[in-house]
Amino acid sequence: MIDSLSEKYAEKCWDAANAITGFSAGQSIIFSIASQSADMGKLLKDHRNATSAVLMIIVFSVLYCVAVGIFARFQLRLLQSCLVGIDDGIQLRGIIKKTTLFRMAVIMWFGLLSILSIVHYFSQSS
C-alpha cells in the first residue's frame, strides 16, 4: 500500500513539473504576442519598464526551474522505495535528471523568447 501511495505521489510530482513547464511556456508565448500590441508597446518604450519586464522574466524563469527541480527531487525520493535493484535506481535517476534538465531548458528558451520580443520591440521603437 505504501509503495503504491509513493508511486501515486511521484506521478503527481511529474504532473506538477509538466504543468509548471507548460504554464511557463504558455505565459511566455502570450507575453511575446502581447508585447507586440500597441498598448503594451507604449509601456515598453520606457527603458525602465522594459528593463523591469526583462528582470521579472529572468526571476520567474529561475523560480520555475527551481520548482521543477524540487518536484524532481520529491519524485526521486518517493520512487526510491519502489525500486527493486541498484540498476533500476541508476536508470531512474538518469531519466529524472534528463527530463528535469530538458524541462529547465524549455523554460529558459521560452523566457529567452519573451526577452527577445522585448528587445525586438524596443529596438524598433528607438
Residue pairs with C-beta under 8 A, 6 or more apart in sequence:
2 81
3 81
3 82
6 78
6 79
6 81
6 82
7 78
7 79
7 82
9 74
9 78
10 74
10 75
10 78
10 79
10 82
13 71
13 72
13 74
13 75
13 78
14 71
14 75
16 71
17 67
17 68
17 71
17 72
17 75
17 99
17 100
17 103
18 103
20 64
20 67
20 68
20 71
20 103
20 107
21 64
21 68
21 103
21 106
21 107
23 64
24 60
24 61
24 64
24 106
24 107
24 110
24 111
25 106
25 107
25 110
27 60
27 110
28 57
28 110
28 111
28 113
28 114
29 110
29 113
31 57
31 114
31 117
32 113
32 114
32 117
34 40
35 41
35 44
35 53
35 114
35 117
35 118
35 121
36 117
36 121
41 121
41 125
43 49
44 50
44 53
44 118
44 121
44 122
44 125
45 122
45 125
47 122
50 118
50 122
53 118
54 115
54 118
57 111
57 114
57 115
57 118
58 111
58 115
60 111
61 107
61 108
61 110
61 111
64 107
65 104
65 107
65 108
68 100
68 103
68 104
68 107
69 100
69 104
72 96
72 97
72 99
72 100
75 96
76 92
76 93
76 96
79 92
80 89
83 89
83 92
